[in-house]
């Protein structure tokens, strides 16, 4: 075919979205994966109450549920994935990618690393906040906008969304982060790196606890419910497979 048409479907890329607290609305910081990982490990751990908590209620033993029957919260879900970062494509045209020419993939590593830090008062955060305020107001200079930027308490952790296609968009907190830097340039910035990220899904109860910032919290709760709703719909759809399997077992 000479028209350049390809039957290959466009591949969606995974991403991590961080919501930054701004004067008017949260501004998302989207980190799109350069290459989707070949595999994704995940685990689910059911709620296990402590013996002390399980025995706090008083009453006849027969009227109290045993520990193995208590499930007041959603299970804890974790993800582990390996990301590959490579500056080779950008270095083919260094005049169009000056950052990659100087720092390789160090900027992408730094963007991921900053997800581990609590939101605080920083030079970059202040500049981004001032620019956002200027755009939203539509008048006034940068100096006028700087006074409107509210400092986020350092104890707050930004809300992060793990986006893996439309079927999985969940709020997470990074639980582990490992980097293997490779192929350094003359300034010892890496041209290539492998990043292993561990993430813990935040339930709606976890989002309401102290330490989680308000920026994007409502969006995070909606995404959590949306993803769980899809799980319930898929589980319900599996009933059709179950009925078909039962019918296949009948002798007639």
N, C-alpha and C positions, 0 to 999 in steps of 0.2 A: 504494500500500500504506500503510495507516494504522497499522501496528504498529511503524513505525520500523525495520524490518529492512532491512539493507543487504547487497547481494550483494558489495560491494567487500571484498576480502581485507584483513586487518589488515597494514599495512606495517611490516616490521621496521626498526628504526633502527640505523644504525651507531654504533660507540662506540670509545673508547680506554680501556683498563683498565690502571691502574698498581697494582702490588703494593707496599705499604708494609711495611717490616720492623717487626714488633711482637715483644713478648717471647715469645709462644707460637706464633701462626700469622700468616702474611702477611695483611694486611687489604686488599682491593681498593678502589681509588678509581676509580669508574666515571664517565666523562664521556660521556654520551649526546649524540649530535648532535641539535641542535634540528630541523634539516632535513637530510635526506640530500642530498649533493651530486648534481647532475645528471649528472656524469661523473666517472670515475676513471681517471687515467692511470697506467700501470705499465710498467716496462721490466725486461728480464732481460739480464744481461751474463755470458757464460760465463767460466770461470776462464781467465786468461792468465798462465802462468808466466813469470818473468823469465828472460832468456837465461842468467844466471849460475846460477840454480837448475836450469834445464833441463840444463846441461852439467856439473853437479857429479858425477854418477855416471860411473864409468869402465867401459869395456868396449867391445866391438866396436860400431861405429856401427850395424851392421845389427840388433844385439840391443837397441838403445835406442830407445824410442818418440820420435817427433819431437814438437816443442812443440805442434803443432796436434792431436795425438792424446792429449795428457795432460789429464785431467779428474778430478783427485783430490777436488775439492770441488763442492758444489752451486753453481749460478750465483747471482750477486748479483741480488736482486730489489728494486726500489724502487717506491714509490707516491707520487703527487702528487694532492692533492684540495683543493677550495675549499669552505670552510664558511661558511655565512651565519648570523650571530647577530643576533637582533632582539628588543628588549624591548617591542614594541608590545602583544603579547597580555597580558603581565604588567602593563603600565601601565593597562590597562582597569580593573583592580581593584587599585589601589595599596595598599589596606589589607591585602590578602592577600599582597602581594609587596613588602615594605618595602625589601628589598635592591635590587631592580630599580628602585624609585622613586628611590633615592638614587644608585646606581652604574650603572644601565642594564645593559649587558652586560659591564662591566669585570670582574665576578667570574668570568664564564665565560672571558674572555680570560686572566685571571690563572691560572685552573686549567690551561689549555693551556700557558701559558708555563712554569709550574713543572715541566712534564715535561722541560724542557731543562736544569734545574739538577740537579747531583748531590745525593744525599740528605745532609743535614747536620743539625747541631744547631740547631733553630729553636724559637721560642716556640710556634708552631702545631703543629709536629711533636711537641713535648713534651706539649702538652695533649691531642692526639689519642692519643698513646701512653699517657698516664696513664689516660684514660677507658677505653681498650681493656683495659688491665690490670685496672682495677677491675671491669669487666663480666665478664672471664674468671675472675677470682678469686672474686668474689661476696662478698667481705668486705673490711673495711679502708677507710680513707679515701684521698683523692687523694694526700695527702702520702706515704702508705705506698707507693702504686703508683708514684710518680715515681722512687723509688729503684731500681725494677726495670726501668726503661726503658733499653735498651742503645743507646748512640749508634752510628750507622752511620758508618763512615769516609767522609770526604767524597769519596774517590776512587771510591767505588762509584756506579754508574749504576743507577737502578731499572729493573726489568723492565717493559716496556710491551707490551700486546697490542693489536693492531689487529683489531677485530671487525667483519666485514662479512658478516653472516649466518652460518648454520651451515657454509657451504662455505668460508669463509676466516677463520680465526682464527690469526694469526701474530705472533710476537714481533718487535718493531721498535725502532728507535732513531730519534728525530727528527733529520733531517739539515738541514732548512731550515724557517724559520718567518717568515711575512710577514703583517702586519696592516694593513688599511686601515680606520681608524675614521671613522665618519660620524655625523651628527646628534647633536651634543653637547647636554647639558642645561645648566642654569644653573651647575652645579658642574664643567662641562667633562668629565663622564663621557660616553662614547659610548652612544647608544641603539641603534646599529646598527653592525655591523662585518663585514668579509669577511676571513677568515683562510685563507691558503694554507699548507698543511703538506706537507713532503716527508718521507718515511719510508723507512728502509732495513731490509729484513728481516734479522733475525739468525738465522743457521744454528746448528745445535747446536755446531759448532766455535767459532763466535763467542761463544756463550753461556758456553763453558768458559774463555774468555780472561780475563785480569785486567781489572778495570774494570767488570764486570757483577756486580751484587749477587746474593747467594744467594736473596733473597726472591722466591719464585715461579719460580725457575729450572726446577724439575722440571715445573711446570705449563706453562711456556713451551715446554720440549722436547716435552712431550706434544702441545701444540697444533700445533707445527711438524710433527711426524710425522703427526698426524691430518689436517692440511690437505694434506700431500703425498700421503698415502694416498688422499684423495679425487681428487686429480689423476690418480693412477695408475689408479684405478677408472674415471674418466671417459674416460681415454685408451684403456683396454681396451674400454669400451663402444663407442667409435668404430669398433672393428673390424667391428661389425655393419653400420655405414654403409658401410665400405669394401667388404665382401662384396657388399652390395646394389648399390653403384656398379659393381662389376666384372660382376655378373650383368646389369646394365642395358646394358653395352657389348657383350654377346654378340649375334650376329645371330639367334639362335633363342629 
